[in-house]
Amino acid sequence: MKKTRATIRTYRHGLGDCHLITLRGKGKAAYRILIDCGVILGTPDAKAVMTRVMDDVVKESKGKVDLLVATHEHWDHVSGFGQAAESFARLQVDKVWMAWTEDPDDEGARELAQSKGQALKLLQGAALHLQGFGDVQQTPLFLSLAEFFGAAGRVTTKSALEAVRAKALPGEPRYCRPEDPPVELAKYGARIYVLGPPRDVALLKRLNPKANTDEGYDHALGLFNADIKPLLEQGEADNQAPFAAMDGLAIADARKHGFFAQTYFDGPEWRRIDADWMLAADSLALALDNMTNNTSLVLAIELGGEDVLLFAADAQVGNWMSWPACHWEVGGKTVTGEDLMRRTTFYKVGHHGSHNATLKERGLELMDSLQTAVIPVDQEMAKTKKWGAMPLAPLVSALQKKTASKGFVVRTDRDLPPGANEAGIVSTPEYVEISV
Ligand SMILES: [Zn+2]
């Protein structure tokens, strides 16, 4: 039997990511990598859930991981570092990696933070404005997305990320850039490449595939409308009102005014635009959300100079587009991102299997060696959170086609597919584990 070179334990704790990877060396030597630890806001008993996950990480790793990776600043990837603080405190960490987009000393990262700050300000302005209506029928999407960046109790995405940073030794964390040489783990026959996020901030803002790349699965679904960019570029929430302030009347005042009360508030519904124009805020919130996904740190772990384990975090189109052209000099030879994608045997599916997080052309199309795809997802929760079709059925079929006769597509919210257990994939209520 072939020796196990690595095991990937992916937790089944809900809508969120937590992966413990163990690289096997000679004898009992083991190199442990923890990638993310979070669950979506609104998960019942989240603190208890994430504590159980972190306790298992501590137990399985014997209290020490060699490498801790926080892929991006989203609650469903980092919440556990705060929610399970006591268990996390028991985990010894050797190295900490984050994406260059988290580097406070990087100019591009600062530019991005500024864009995000501006967008958040706009959304806060929109939220305040909305309060003036008082009786809006349902919570707009952007408010539920805004909570994504916000707080649950005393833990925020920022504070959870700080908890990760606090584990770093002086001179760390390493802020990973795709142009960095791969990290050699000779003892384990492994090499870790950084594929993304791309250094080009314009690409990070790129959330849409080209219209003409849409073929099999629905790339076009949920594409963002044309007014996102102007929204991102404008600074003031006031500019988003349909009319200038001097032409306007406060909602509360208008209600008291006979003409407006009769004609609009008590009149037929079609005369009011209410908060409809705030659909733009929904688009902006989505864009902001996806831009943050695009800052995902993407790692390719090469085993024995052949097979590649690809961890795509929540990378969106702009991030994916940059991978094939990445290149490194290794032992006098050039290795390209395209090579690594072609040699990918294990793929941690991007963004819980959403529509715009697995590029088809120059993405999945390249992955001819793919054997196993793992989708960390909770379809019911995604529905509740209005995250759309997660996982997207055509993507699941595309992955099944790609892995057919070679392996399996494993979802964390479902039982293993037929034959997977016999093929050595382990599934417990807490996790799935794949050995390669
Ligand atoms: Zn996510």
Boltz pocket constraint, residues with backbone or C-beta under 6 A from the ligand:
constraints:
  - pocket:
      binder: B
      contacts: [[A, 16], [A, 17], [A, 74], [A, 76], [A, 77], [A, 314], [A, 351], [A, 352]]
      max_distance: 6.0
